[in-house]
């Protein structure tokens, strides 16, 4: 779900922004499709996502334990900015990386740089427009397009969907980057995300995806610190991995100059 501005059609098929992003990504970053992560033609879900968590889980009890429901309630009160690093992989190979910074928990705005073999893109999303620059072409300038009404990054919405699945989604406290974090995980049917991430939903549905696995870690303030999304596309396992760091107050992202 990497959620950054929609890129030209060629790019949108290969990265996520969020979905929404990823996406994510998103988030958001769609995994190989359109917002922050997404695959196509996938009938079977990806393997259970618990394997990724095993490598990062703390064996000993984690100090600063909290309940995820309470943390998410706090997150809704205070929007914030975060630095984001997303990686999209398919069949175990890295396809693209996305780095940037954005506002979350409020109207999505931000900037990002997206790289893959033979492609280097920069994007800026302001309150009323998207800007894209193709850095692989010498002298390429910024192209302005209208802001998409569904270009959002609702990571808290994903966490709530996982919690709504019941106790099985609550994997417990772990440590991510030295910070206490609550690990949530589960499988979501695609139609479940239609209301919280419409762009990823639309992109994945067009490619025949019916659902995906998610691992998500949130901190005591309900902010997502890690988001992993797995699915199968045309028989190939695809994954979006997004890390969030350097949290701070909401920032202003202005239209680029030049």
N, C-alpha and C positions, 0 to 999 in steps of 0.2 A: 504494500500500500504506500509506497513512497509518494507523497503528494507534492509534486512540483509542477510547474506549468506544462501543459501538453506540448510536446515537441513535434516537429514535422513528422509526417506519417512514417517515414523510414525509421526514425528514432523511436517513436512510440511503440513500435512492435518489439523493440529490443530491450527497453528499460521499463522499469516500473515507475511511476511516481507515484501513490500513492497513491503506483500507484501508486500511490498514491501514492516509486517511487518510488512502486512504490511507489513510486512509490514509487516508497514508501517510499519515498518513497515514497515509504511510506511508505512507512510507511511507507506520501506518500508519491512514502514512495508509496503500475501493475507489473507483475513479474514478466517480463518479455512482452508486455502489451500496452498498457496505456496510462495508468495513474501511479500506482506504486506497487506493481507486481501483478503477473497473470500469465497463464498458459492457455493453450487451446486444445480442443478435441480431447479433453481428459475425462474419461469416464471414471476410472478408479482414483481414489485419493492417494496422496503421497504416503510413504511409510510414516508410522507414528512419530510425532516430533519429539518424543521424550529423549531420543538418543542425543540430541544436541544439548539438552539441559544437563545430561549426566556429566559432561566435561566441565561445566561451570558451577555445579552445585557444591555447596560447602558441606563437608561431612559433619562438622561440629555445629552445634546450635549457633544461630546468628544473633548477635546483640542488636537491640533496637527493633525487635519484632513489632509488627503492626498488622492490622486487618485491611485487606485490599479495598473493601467497600468504603471504609472510613477515609482511606487515602484518596480514592477517586472523588469522594464528595468534596474534599479539600481542593482538589485540582480544578474543579469547576468554578471556584471562587476567585482564582488568581491566574490569569493568562500569563504566558512567559515566552521567552525566546530560547532557542537551543541550537547548538551546532550539531550537524547531522552528517554521518558517513554511511552510505549504503553500498552494498555490493550485490549484484545479480549474477547468479551462477546457473549453469545448465549442464547436466551430465558431469557434474563435478568440476567444471571448468569455469573460470571467471569470464563473464561476458562484458560487464561494464561496472564502473564505479561512479558514485555521485557524492560530492562533498558540498556542504553549504550551511546556511543558517536561516532559520525561519521562526515566525511567531506561531505558537500553538495555543489551543484553548481559546482562541478568538478568531477574527477574520484572518485567513491564511495569507501571509505575505512572506517573501523571502528571496534569497538568491541561491544559485547552485551552479556547479561546474560538473559536467558529465563527460566521462571519457570511456572510449572503447577502441578497439582496433580500427584505425583509420577515421576516427570521429572524435571531435573535441567541441563540445557545446557549452555555452554559458546562458543562463536564464535568470530573469528577475521578474518577480510577481509583485505588483504594487496593489493598492486598494482598488484600482480601476482598470488595470491593463496587464498583459503579459509581454515580456520582451525576450527575444531569442537572438543569439549571435553564434554563427558557425565559425569557430576559431580554426578549423581545418582549412579554411579558404582565406588566403591572404587578402586583407583589405575588406573582409566582410563586415558590414555594419549591423546595427541592431534592427530587428524587425519587430514592429509593434503590432499586437493583435488584441482584440477585446478580451477581457478577463472572462473565463468560463464561470458560470454561476455555481457549478458543482466542483470547483477546484478547492477542495478543503482537505484537512488532515485531522480526522477525528479518531485519534488513537485511544482516547478514553472510551469511545463508543465500542471499539473492538474489545477492550477489557471487560466492559459491562456485558457484552454478548457472551463472552467466555464464562463469566460468573453466573449468568442466567442458566447455563447448562447444568449447574449443580455442583456438588462437592468435588466431583472428579476433576474439575478444572483447576482446583486449588492445590498446587504442588508444594507450596510452603515457602519459607524464607530461604534465601540464598544471598551470596555476596557477588555483586557485579562491579568490577573496577574499584573494589574497596568500599563500596556503598551497600548497605542493607537493601535488598530488593525482594519483592514478592513475585514468585514465578506462577504465571497462569498458562495453561495449555489446553488445547482441544481442537476439535474439527468443527468448522463452520460450513453449513450449506451456503451456496452462493446467494440465494435469495434472502438470507438473513442479513446480509450487509447492504442491501439495496438502499435503506434509509440513511445509513451512516456514511456510506462511501459509494455514492451513485456512479461515479466515473469508473471506479474499479469494477463495480458490478456490471456496468454496460460493456466494458471492454472484455471482461472474462466471459460473459454470456455469449458474446459474438463469436468467441473461439471455442465454445462448447464446454467450458469448465463448469462443473457442478458443485465444487467445494474445494476447500484447502485446509491444511493444518496450520496452526499458529502456536508459537511460543512467545510469550510477552512477559517482560519484567518491569514492574513499576516501583518507584521509590515511595518513601513515606508521605510525600506530597502529591502522590498520584500521577507523577510525570513518568512517561515511558522512558526507560533507559536502554532497552533492547527489544527489538521486534523481529521475529523470524517468521517467514511465510513460505510454506512448501506446497507444491502441487505437481501434477504430471501433465505434460503437454506433448501431445503426439508421441507418447511412449517415452518421453524424456523427463527425468526428474529436474525440476526447476526450484530455485530458492532465492528469496530476497532476505538479506540480513542488514538490519539498520541499527546503528548505535547513536545514542543521543548524549550530549555532554555540554559542559559550560553553560548551564542554565542561568538565566538572568531576566531582568525586566523586559517587557515588550519593547521592540525597537521599530524605527521607521525605515522602510525600504523605499527609496525614491527611484524614479525613472533613471536609467543609465544615461550618461552623456557621451556623445561621440558616435 
